[in-house]
Amino acid sequence: MLPNTDELLIADKALIVIFILLICLINGALIVTQVRKPMFYQSVKLMMIISLAIGDIIFALFPLVVLARGFFEADPTFMTCRLSTNITTYMSYLIHFVYGLGLVVLAAEVFLRNRIQSIHDNNYKSLSAVGASSVPWILGLIIVLPLCMSNVNYEYFCINTQSLDSMFGVSVFLPVSLSIVVSIVLNCVHFPTSQQGQTISTNHQPIVVSQQTVTQQGVNSTQYPPQGYAPGNVHHFPTSQQGQVISTNQQPIVGSQQAFTQQGNLTQYPPQGYAPGTVHYNPPSSSPYYSYPTNQQVMNQSSTVNINLNQGVNTIQVTPMNQRAEGQRLLLISIIFGLMVVPFASVSLRAAYIVWPDLMTKTVVTQSVFWLMAARSCLTPLIMIGYSNL
């Protein structure tokens, strides 16, 4: 049975236009979502997500646009050997290699996040984020491009004498396997939580405080108003063991940088001129006691506290930093990535050796796995949008 070439051409034209638009829109939205986050350029995770989204947009605007031109134009002479080699290398090999290694970098970032957050040099954080997000591309240029393009005979029928097994093995099967294995390992390891950092985000910049347990013994506690206290001000006392008292309209939340133990029966005195919605850094070094308000809430480990400062503290939102959920989401993305690109690589490797029942079957199978591979650039970025918010 012979395929209807006119109907196949119409279907190819429709699909390629749809995928070009979807890939650009979805990955553009993914990039905008990351760029709007504060100091995204200091986060390895966000920069890696942006890098992968840019790679998918290039996939839509370069190989797919060139193929679309071939579908819509009757004259195929524009497709030179060098252009054909370039789009095939990027579409079939390089983009998959970069995406697979990008997932490995994201998994490594989850595991090393506590150590990365302990760095206080913002310039070093920015360089680390940019460098880590560039690693898959650098390795792709060093490994994949020479492997796939060095043995092409541009003068004689554009024949590539390089083995397909080595090209697909290095650029597809190896990155897919690595991303899945690393994601499984990430889900099996135990994350240290005793010294994890805690980010308090304001309208200006985040303040990182360590998360340790605060213990208190006794009936009541004493809190003295800081000297020069005025409602709406932020008081900061440079002490060696500095507590943080965050007052809201309902009840305070206490964050501490050290583990304190206090004994004794103390009396609570309200601060002079106290007004709800202010932030105090208390106590001063001259105070004989480390005091905490009653009805205190000790901030749990592995949490992010987002504080919006607008004439004091209006809202406080505590969001758990669930690294386990990130590992599970990465495993899901890695599996979907493998399921959508491995069939294309497998069929391309064995197409010449498969005994097809008829030409129609061969056409349907080869076209299906190609568009499945293209759909990966739409589906995994959608999952990445949710992953970036974990």
SVG drawing of the C-alpha trace seen along z (x, -y; Angstrom):
<svg xmlns="http://www.w3.org/2000/svg" viewBox="-5 -57 41 65">
<polyline fill="none" stroke="black" stroke-width="0.4" points="0.0,0.0 1.4,-3.3 1.0,-6.5 -1.0,-9.4 1.8,-12.0 -0.5,-14.9 -2.3,-14.1 1.0,-13.5 2.3,-16.9 -0.7,-18.7 -0.4,-16.9 3.4,-17.8 2.7,-21.4 0.0,-21.7 2.0,-19.8 5.2,-21.7 3.5,-25.1 1.7,-24.0 4.9,-22.7 6.9,-25.8 4.3,-28.0 3.8,-25.8 7.5,-25.3 8.2,-29.1 5.2,-30.0 5.7,-27.4 9.4,-27.9 9.0,-31.6 6.6,-31.5 9.0,-29.3 11.8,-31.8 9.7,-34.7 8.6,-32.8 12.2,-32.3 13.4,-35.8 10.7,-37.4 12.0,-35.6 14.4,-37.7 18.1,-37.2 17.5,-34.3 21.0,-34.8 22.4,-33.5 20.4,-30.3 21.9,-27.3 18.5,-25.7 16.8,-28.7 19.7,-29.4 19.8,-25.8 16.0,-25.8 16.4,-29.0 19.3,-27.4 17.3,-24.3 14.3,-26.5 16.6,-28.5 17.8,-25.2 14.2,-24.2 13.4,-27.6 16.5,-27.2 15.2,-23.8 11.9,-25.4 13.5,-28.4 16.3,-26.6 15.7,-22.9 11.9,-23.1 11.7,-26.4 14.1,-25.0 12.0,-21.9 8.9,-24.0 10.5,-26.0 11.1,-22.7 7.4,-21.7 6.0,-25.0 8.4,-25.6 8.4,-23.6 12.1,-24.2 14.2,-22.1 17.5,-23.4 18.0,-25.7 18.7,-22.6 22.5,-22.3 24.5,-19.5 26.0,-21.7 22.6,-23.1 21.2,-19.6 24.0,-18.4 23.7,-21.3 20.0,-20.8 20.3,-17.1 23.1,-17.4 21.2,-19.8 17.8,-18.2 18.8,-14.5 21.9,-14.7 22.9,-17.9 19.6,-19.0 19.1,-15.6 22.6,-15.5 22.3,-19.0 18.9,-18.3 20.0,-15.0 23.1,-16.5 21.0,-19.5 18.8,-17.2 21.9,-15.7 23.1,-19.2 19.6,-20.0 19.8,-16.8 23.3,-17.7 22.1,-21.2 19.3,-19.7 21.9,-17.5 24.4,-20.3 22.0,-23.2 22.8,-23.5 26.5,-24.0 25.7,-26.4 23.5,-28.5 26.3,-28.8 28.2,-31.0 27.8,-34.7 29.7,-36.1 27.0,-37.2 29.5,-37.5 30.6,-33.9 27.0,-32.7 26.3,-34.4 29.4,-32.9 28.6,-29.5 25.1,-29.6 26.1,-30.8 29.0,-28.3 26.9,-25.3 24.2,-26.1 26.8,-26.3 28.4,-22.9 26.0,-20.8 26.5,-23.2 30.2,-23.2 30.4,-19.4 28.0,-19.2 30.2,-21.5 33.3,-19.5 31.9,-16.0 28.8,-15.9 29.7,-18.3 33.0,-16.7 31.5,-13.2 28.6,-14.0 30.1,-16.4 33.8,-15.5 33.2,-12.6 30.7,-14.2 31.8,-14.2 30.3,-17.5 31.4,-17.0 30.2,-13.5 26.5,-12.9 26.7,-14.4 27.6,-11.0 28.4,-10.7 30.7,-7.8 30.4,-8.1 28.7,-5.1 25.0,-5.8 25.5,-3.6 28.2,-5.9 26.3,-9.1 23.0,-8.0 24.8,-6.2 26.7,-9.3 24.1,-11.9 20.8,-10.1 21.2,-6.8 24.0,-7.9 22.3,-11.2 18.9,-9.6 20.4,-6.8 22.5,-9.2 19.5,-11.5 17.3,-8.6 20.0,-6.9 21.0,-10.2 17.4,-11.0 16.8,-7.6 19.9,-8.0 18.7,-11.5 15.4,-10.0 17.3,-7.4 19.8,-9.6 19.1,-11.3 19.2,-15.0 21.0,-16.7 18.6,-19.1 20.4,-20.1 22.2,-23.1 19.9,-24.0 19.5,-27.7 16.3,-29.7 15.5,-32.5 13.5,-35.5 12.6,-37.4 11.8,-41.1 11.1,-43.7 14.8,-44.3 16.9,-41.2 16.7,-37.9 18.2,-37.5 19.5,-34.0 19.2,-32.7 20.2,-29.3 17.5,-27.0 18.2,-25.4 16.1,-24.5 15.3,-27.1 14.6,-25.6 13.2,-27.5 12.5,-26.6 10.6,-28.6 7.1,-30.0 7.3,-33.4 9.8,-35.4 11.0,-39.0 11.2,-41.3 12.5,-44.8 11.9,-47.4 15.1,-48.3 16.6,-51.7 15.3,-54.3 12.4,-52.1 9.8,-53.5 6.9,-51.8 7.7,-50.8 11.5,-50.8 13.8,-47.9 16.3,-47.5 19.5,-45.6 21.9,-44.8 25.3,-43.2 25.5,-40.6 27.4,-37.3 24.3,-35.3 21.5,-37.3 17.8,-36.3 15.2,-37.4 11.7,-38.3 9.2,-38.8 6.0,-40.4 2.8,-40.2 -0.8,-41.3 -1.6,-37.9 1.4,-36.2 5.1,-36.4 7.4,-34.0 10.9,-33.6 13.9,-32.8 17.2,-32.1 20.8,-31.8 21.9,-29.7 20.4,-27.1 19.6,-28.9 18.5,-27.4 17.0,-29.8 16.0,-29.0 14.2,-31.0 10.9,-32.8 10.8,-36.0 8.1,-38.6 7.0,-39.9 7.0,-43.6 5.4,-44.9 7.6,-47.2 6.9,-50.9 5.1,-52.3 4.5,-48.8 2.6,-48.7 1.6,-45.6 3.3,-45.0 6.9,-45.9 10.1,-43.9 12.5,-43.9 16.0,-42.4 16.4,-41.7 18.0,-41.5 21.0,-43.9 24.2,-42.5 23.9,-44.3 20.7,-42.5 21.3,-39.8 18.7,-37.5 17.9,-36.0 14.2,-36.6 11.4,-35.4 7.8,-36.4 5.2,-33.9 3.1,-32.0 6.2,-31.7 6.4,-29.6 9.8,-28.1 10.4,-28.0 10.7,-24.5 13.7,-23.2 13.7,-23.1 11.3,-26.0 11.3,-29.3 9.7,-32.3 8.6,-35.0 8.1,-38.4 6.6,-41.3 7.6,-44.6 5.1,-47.4 4.9,-49.6 5.9,-46.8 5.3,-43.1 1.9,-42.5 2.1,-38.9 4.4,-35.9 4.2,-32.8 6.1,-29.6 6.7,-27.2 8.5,-23.9 11.6,-23.3 10.8,-19.8 13.9,-18.5 12.4,-15.0 9.5,-16.4 12.1,-18.0 13.9,-14.6 10.6,-12.9 9.7,-15.6 13.2,-15.3 12.7,-11.5 9.4,-12.1 10.9,-14.5 13.8,-12.2 11.5,-9.2 9.3,-11.3 12.4,-12.6 13.6,-9.1 10.2,-7.8 9.9,-10.6 13.4,-10.6 14.6,-7.0 12.0,-5.7 13.2,-8.1 16.8,-7.1 16.0,-3.4 14.0,-3.6 16.6,-5.7 19.3,-3.1 17.3,-0.1 15.2,-1.5 17.4,0.0 17.2,3.5 13.5,3.6 11.4,5.6 8.4,3.3 5.1,4.8 4.6,1.9 5.7,-1.6 2.7,-3.0 3.6,-1.4 7.2,-2.6 6.1,-6.1 3.6,-6.2 6.1,-4.8 9.0,-7.0 6.8,-10.1 5.2,-9.3 8.5,-8.9 9.8,-12.1 6.8,-14.2 6.9,-12.4 10.5,-13.7 9.4,-17.2 6.6,-17.1 9.2,-16.6 10.1,-20.3 6.5,-21.1 5.8,-18.6 8.9,-18.7 8.9,-22.5 5.4,-22.5 6.5,-20.1 9.5,-22.4 7.2,-25.3 5.8,-23.4 9.3,-22.1 10.8,-25.6 8.3,-26.6 9.2,-23.7"/>
</svg>
